[in-house]
């Protein structure tokens, strides 16, 4: 998986930068005033196609960034490096389950 490492590092940086903007937009859309936090407003917002697309990409970037960071931390240990393939496979499976579960929940609104 040597070919993946440069991509993972670059995409880690890119997702971090993109998440600054996405999380700022999320904060402004949901926390600018207290009325935006009501259940009815949140359900209405999540029911719109535009917000579903927005949150889909936020979920995608956060999932990759978080699990790739966790993978990098584990691989920085001696035990992680000895079990590199197992670590990569396990992190990939957990990340995919988390992403698809989040996307499934998002689709229910």
PyMOL commands that set and color helices and strands:
alter all, ss='L'
color gray80, all
select helices_A, chain A and resi 2-31+34-37+39-47+49-75+78-82+84-107
alter helices_A, ss='H'
color red, helices_A
deselect
rebuild
show_as cartoon
